[in-house]
Amino acid sequence: MNEEDVRKLAALCRIDLTDEEADKLRSDMESILGYISEIKEVVALNGSAVGQADTHRNILREDEEPHVSGMYTEDILAAAPDQEDGYVKVKAIL
Amino acid sequence: MKIDIRGLTIKKAHSDLVGGKYSARDLAEAYLAEAEKRNPSLNAYLEIFDDVLLQADAADKKIKEGTATALTGIPLAIKDNILIKGRVASSASRILENYTASYDAHVIEKLKDAGVVFIGRTNMDEFAMGGSTENSAYGPTKNPHDESRVSGGSSGGSAVAVAADLALGALGSDTGGSIRQPASLCGIVGLKPTYGAVSRRGVMAMGSSLDQIGPFGKTVEDTEIIWNVIRGHDPKDSTSIDTDKRGYKNADNADRKFRIGVPEDFVSGEGIDADVLSNFRETLEKLKSAGHEIIPVSLPHAKYSLASYYIVMPAEASTNLARFDGVRYGLHISGESGIDDYKKTRAAGFGPEVRRRIMLGTYVLSAGYYDAYYGKATAVRALIRKDFDDAFGSVDAIATPTSPVPAFKIGEKADDPLSMYLADIFTVPVNLAGVPAISVPSGFTQQEGKKLPLGFQIIAPHFREDVLFTLGRAVDYNNEK
């Protein structure tokens, strides 16, 4: 992994990095990836098939019994750094 | 009156409160006094609440009315990633420094109903990422047995609050050992329940398929008392399970003899401290002479646990932490555009370990690497789970040390994330398999003139916490015999 890879990854993560941080992260990532890469070598030791991941299904409730409209709005908006007229405020996107 | 908090347990305090020996207010005052005295050096609490005595008065009212239950008036400490409505919950992160919870976690609803007195919120590794509490944005928590050493983590503040008598019990969260390892390093009891047995609603998510909330206590019995209050089905957590419907039975004190499996290859592998191993062997001998049977078992894929865990967990964490973007919660640093706001806010708000895990998780989930890392890691996880299922075909419980090393020096592993990860070797397989496990104090090691506690981990099949409590009582020297 080179510094450019680290920068690209940081951009995907939405995290700004200084040059010093990028350098430290590059060496940390190298050593951690070196270790976890052993996963690629695993073959099943007890006859089970490797490649069979757990199957999880989404668990959904019925869309019923809604709460009273607006009853949580104030509490939730209070956590936002910026708000206006009952909305969370962000910079112009387009 | 003067209350001797050193020898106090939840069980004893409850009988004293109900018997009118002292009030919940007296008890709260005793713990507040101790917390005020010792917290400045230990750094177990990030905040000691200012309404503790009011909470105690409400508990006293319940006691007078005769509606007290096992936890009414009992002072507990809560990890800073568990929400209490109207109070700050920061996950020991700068990004949530001023975040006030807008609702109660399910476990908090249950504890409030029980009339618990919350003393404060406890220090932790930022977003529960770490094994030493050194990753807190607010400085490390110190081990009360030797203040130059770590408390363990990530729930280090909760463990120290109990170990140093700053609370009678505590809640933590455990994704890869974050309750059991600090319990071991601080000489107390910590339980990681079966995945799904305790609702995760209101705990800040790190690795959603691994996270569980659980209790700390000075004794196995105290830990069990808290567990019995916090467990239960929650329709608002889709992975929550009704333990009673699954046939969960309370532990009994009957003289049962168990078959205890020991994964020999795994336990005596590289990197385990000699004193930890000899204490582990002594504890097994003790169980053997009490009539339990010790049987070798095999967990052939356990050695791949760390590799699997350090792919699955950061993958889930990177996804969960995407919500901290400076728009909906907490810190906001303004940049030139919306995207720039995110990048600046996250750079300023997240500490180095959190960034590392977000980067690692994003990497293993990215196109071209997904199958080789995440796909393989989840497949290996299924093999590890099957190893446990196979082993539990012939034994009632499996034993390992909780941590391969006793409490290490503050700063010793701070610059080498991989060496910190490797210390999770015995706790991580449990979360991957979703089974319950407990860490129970099993003795001490002498290092540099200080007595450092050691812990013994017992692992049981899904929904068999009762086995952990019964066996744990046989190991725990703090237990009231």
HADDOCK unambig.tbl for C-alpha pairs under 7 A between the chains (distance, minus, plus):
assign (segid A and resid 9 and name CA) (segid B and resid 359 and name CA) 6.55 0.50 0.50
assign (segid A and resid 10 and name CA) (segid B and resid 359 and name CA) 6.62 0.50 0.50
assign (segid A and resid 13 and name CA) (segid B and resid 358 and name CA) 6.84 0.50 0.50
assign (segid A and resid 13 and name CA) (segid B and resid 359 and name CA) 6.49 0.50 0.50
assign (segid A and resid 13 and name CA) (segid B and resid 362 and name CA) 6.83 0.50 0.50
assign (segid A and resid 14 and name CA) (segid B and resid 342 and name CA) 6.06 0.50 0.50
assign (segid A and resid 14 and name CA) (segid B and resid 343 and name CA) 4.59 0.50 0.50
assign (segid A and resid 15 and name CA) (segid B and resid 343 and name CA) 4.31 0.50 0.50
assign (segid A and resid 15 and name CA) (segid B and resid 344 and name CA) 6.72 0.50 0.50
assign (segid A and resid 15 and name CA) (segid B and resid 346 and name CA) 5.51 0.50 0.50
assign (segid A and resid 15 and name CA) (segid B and resid 347 and name CA) 5.14 0.50 0.50
assign (segid A and resid 16 and name CA) (segid B and resid 343 and name CA) 5.08 0.50 0.50
assign (segid A and resid 16 and name CA) (segid B and resid 344 and name CA) 5.92 0.50 0.50
assign (segid A and resid 16 and name CA) (segid B and resid 347 and name CA) 5.32 0.50 0.50
assign (segid A and resid 17 and name CA) (segid B and resid 347 and name CA) 6.90 0.50 0.50
assign (segid A and resid 25 and name CA) (segid B and resid 356 and name CA) 6.86 0.50 0.50
assign (segid A and resid 32 and name CA) (segid B and resid 418 and name CA) 6.11 0.50 0.50
assign (segid A and resid 35 and name CA) (segid B and resid 307 and name CA) 6.89 0.50 0.50
assign (segid A and resid 36 and name CA) (segid B and resid 307 and name CA) 4.39 0.50 0.50
assign (segid A and resid 36 and name CA) (segid B and resid 310 and name CA) 6.95 0.50 0.50
assign (segid A and resid 38 and name CA) (segid B and resid 307 and name CA) 6.91 0.50 0.50
assign (segid A and resid 39 and name CA) (segid B and resid 304 and name CA) 6.86 0.50 0.50
assign (segid A and resid 39 and name CA) (segid B and resid 307 and name CA) 6.00 0.50 0.50
assign (segid A and resid 39 and name CA) (segid B and resid 308 and name CA) 6.73 0.50 0.50
assign (segid A and resid 39 and name CA) (segid B and resid 376 and name CA) 6.73 0.50 0.50
assign (segid A and resid 39 and name CA) (segid B and resid 377 and name CA) 6.58 0.50 0.50
assign (segid A and resid 40 and name CA) (segid B and resid 372 and name CA) 6.31 0.50 0.50
assign (segid A and resid 40 and name CA) (segid B and resid 376 and name CA) 6.80 0.50 0.50
assign (segid A and resid 45 and name CA) (segid B and resid 300 and name CA) 6.59 0.50 0.50
assign (segid A and resid 50 and name CA) (segid B and resid 379 and name CA) 5.78 0.50 0.50
assign (segid A and resid 50 and name CA) (segid B and resid 380 and name CA) 6.67 0.50 0.50
assign (segid A and resid 51 and name CA) (segid B and resid 376 and name CA) 6.38 0.50 0.50
assign (segid A and resid 51 and name CA) (segid B and resid 379 and name CA) 5.10 0.50 0.50
assign (segid A and resid 52 and name CA) (segid B and resid 379 and name CA) 5.22 0.50 0.50
assign (segid A and resid 53 and name CA) (segid B and resid 378 and name CA) 5.30 0.50 0.50
assign (segid A and resid 53 and name CA) (segid B and resid 379 and name CA) 4.15 0.50 0.50
assign (segid A and resid 53 and name CA) (segid B and resid 382 and name CA) 6.17 0.50 0.50
assign (segid A and resid 54 and name CA) (segid B and resid 378 and name CA) 6.84 0.50 0.50
assign (segid A and resid 54 and name CA) (segid B and resid 379 and name CA) 6.97 0.50 0.50
assign (segid A and resid 54 and name CA) (segid B and resid 382 and name CA) 6.07 0.50 0.50
assign (segid A and resid 59 and name CA) (segid B and resid 238 and name CA) 5.84 0.50 0.50
assign (segid A and resid 75 and name CA) (segid B and resid 102 and name CA) 5.67 0.50 0.50
assign (segid A and resid 76 and name CA) (segid B and resid 102 and name CA) 6.57 0.50 0.50
assign (segid A and resid 79 and name CA) (segid B and resid 99 and name CA) 6.41 0.50 0.50
assign (segid A and resid 79 and name CA) (segid B and resid 100 and name CA) 6.85 0.50 0.50
assign (segid A and resid 79 and name CA) (segid B and resid 328 and name CA) 6.53 0.50 0.50
assign (segid A and resid 79 and name CA) (segid B and resid 329 and name CA) 5.17 0.50 0.50
assign (segid A and resid 79 and name CA) (segid B and resid 330 and name CA) 6.55 0.50 0.50
assign (segid A and resid 80 and name CA) (segid B and resid 327 and name CA) 6.15 0.50 0.50
assign (segid A and resid 80 and name CA) (segid B and resid 328 and name CA) 4.47 0.50 0.50
assign (segid A and resid 80 and name CA) (segid B and resid 329 and name CA) 4.86 0.50 0.50
assign (segid A and resid 80 and name CA) (segid B and resid 330 and name CA) 6.67 0.50 0.50
assign (segid A and resid 81 and name CA) (segid B and resid 327 and name CA) 6.38 0.50 0.50
assign (segid A and resid 81 and name CA) (segid B and resid 328 and name CA) 6.80 0.50 0.50
assign (segid A and resid 81 and name CA) (segid B and resid 329 and name CA) 6.42 0.50 0.50
assign (segid A and resid 81 and name CA) (segid B and resid 330 and name CA) 6.28 0.50 0.50
assign (segid A and resid 81 and name CA) (segid B and resid 331 and name CA) 6.99 0.50 0.50
assign (segid A and resid 81 and name CA) (segid B and resid 332 and name CA) 6.27 0.50 0.50
assign (segid A and resid 90 and name CA) (segid B and resid 327 and name CA) 6.90 0.50 0.50
assign (segid A and resid 90 and name CA) (segid B and resid 338 and name CA) 6.83 0.50 0.50
assign (segid A and resid 91 and name CA) (segid B and resid 337 and name CA) 6.38 0.50 0.50
assign (segid A and resid 91 and name CA) (segid B and resid 338 and name CA) 5.29 0.50 0.50
assign (segid A and resid 93 and name CA) (segid B and resid 338 and name CA) 6.66 0.50 0.50
